[in-house]
Amino acid sequence: MADGNDKQGANETVLIAYVTVQLDSGESFDLLPFEDANDVKSKVEDLLEDWAKSGFLARGNEFYPWHRVKKIDATKVVEMSRSEADRLRTADGTQELVRMQQSFWKTKQAREKKKEEGEKGGGHGAA
């Protein structure tokens, strides 16, 4: 029955983590909130790990070299219903920021990332 599905969806909660970046210049800014139904900590850690590997912190269309990042703080984590989270994103403008950021990084066709493999022999020169 549809009534049971509506109640189940309304009772589903999400975790939202708010993260602040402080640069060595003293400038600080908030990243877009991280959201996950079960494990928001892993989502934050995964993103930070990816940024650290690249050497840059990306914020919208701006890039900050990691050596300029002094500190990254998770300032709070809240749990709320999915519908409350949707209303909050609309009210605080986060939804629009996400849309703008995603449209900036649009691609016609995403390229596949190649994994480095040590199995291939040195193919740099011909004998």
Phi, psi and omega in degrees: 000145183295328182298319179295320179294320179297318180295319181296316179294324181290330181275347180293132180248160176231154174260135179236124179252134177255131187232134179244137178253133175244127179268162180296341178283351183099345177293143175221155179205157178267138172280164173300141181301143177267138183226135176203148182287330187236322190217076182291331179300314179296324179296316178295312182299319180298316180295316179296322178296316178298318179295318181297321178297324182282338182087001182224147171259121181262132176225103184062242179254015179251146179234133179241125176298142184302329182293345177272348181275115181275317186202147173233121182244133166276109188278329176195156174230129179235152176246131178210168179292155180300321180293322176296319179297319178298316178297319180296316179299322179290316184291321185268001177086359181299320182301318179292321178296319178297316180298316180295318180295317180294322180291329177296323184262023178298147174227150175287316180211117180291137178275151180277138178280133178267134176274138179287130180238131179275358184287331183283138179288168180298107182257027185276335183220158177260144181274000000 
